[in-house]
Amino acid sequence: MNRDINREELRRRLEQLDSELAGTSSHDPRTRELLDRLRTDVRTALDDESADTASLRARLEDAVAHFEAEHSTLAQRMANVIDALALWGL
């Protein structure tokens, strides 16, 4: 698969995840902090193609388990980004 196509798909998935993160609310301070940190990481990856996507992938993998029960759509978006990162070789 063409690397540019993979990058375009990754960007699309990151934008979807950013939107989902922005629309997710939580009263739990730990969850709110995790949401904020992930959103910052996603926005950094969108703004800087040389950003450390390997660490973003690791944080997303950790977060999927945290969000699966209460925010299944958000967990699925994270899984989609993880898949795109894997396809892109990161």
C-alpha positions in Angstrom: 0.0 0.0 0.0 1.2 3.5 -0.8 2.8 5.3 2.2 0.9 8.5 1.3 -2.4 6.7 1.3 -1.6 5.2 4.7 -0.6 8.7 6.0 -3.9 10.1 4.7 -5.9 7.3 6.4 -3.9 7.8 9.7 -4.7 11.6 9.6 -8.4 10.9 9.0 -8.5 8.5 11.9 -6.6 10.9 14.2 -9.1 13.6 13.3 -12.0 11.3 14.1 -10.4 10.4 17.4 -9.7 14.0 18.3 -13.4 14.8 17.7 -14.5 11.9 19.8 -12.1 12.8 22.6 -13.4 16.4 22.6 -16.9 15.2 22.9 -16.3 12.7 25.7 -17.0 13.9 29.2 -16.1 12.4 32.5 -16.4 13.5 36.1 -13.6 11.1 37.2 -10.4 13.1 37.5 -8.2 10.2 36.3 -10.3 9.7 33.2 -10.5 13.4 32.5 -6.7 13.7 32.8 -6.3 10.7 30.4 -8.7 12.2 27.9 -6.8 15.5 28.0 -3.4 13.9 27.6 -4.6 11.7 24.7 -6.1 14.7 23.0 -2.8 16.6 23.3 -0.9 13.7 21.9 -3.3 13.3 19.0 -3.2 17.0 18.1 0.6 16.9 18.3 0.6 14.0 15.8 -1.7 15.9 13.5 0.4 19.0 13.6 3.8 17.4 13.4 4.4 14.5 11.0 7.7 13.7 12.8 5.9 13.4 16.2 6.6 10.2 18.2 3.7 8.1 17.0 5.2 5.0 18.6 4.6 6.4 22.1 1.1 7.6 21.0 0.3 4.1 19.9 1.5 2.7 23.3 -0.7 5.2 25.2 -3.7 4.4 23.0 -3.3 0.7 23.6 -3.3 1.3 27.3 -6.3 3.6 27.1 -8.4 1.2 25.1 -8.8 -1.1 28.0 -9.7 1.8 30.3 -12.5 3.1 28.0 -14.0 -0.1 26.6 -16.7 -0.5 29.2 -17.9 3.1 29.6 -17.0 4.6 26.2 -17.0 1.8 23.7 -17.2 4.1 20.7 -14.1 6.0 21.9 -12.3 2.7 22.5 -13.1 1.7 18.9 -11.8 5.0 17.5 -8.6 4.4 19.4 -8.3 0.8 18.0 -8.8 2.3 14.5 -5.9 4.6 15.0 -3.7 1.8 16.4 -4.6 -0.2 13.3 -3.6 2.7 11.0 -0.3 3.2 12.9 0.4 -0.5 12.5 -0.4 -0.4 8.7 2.0 2.6 8.4 4.7 0.6 10.2 4.6 2.4 13.5 
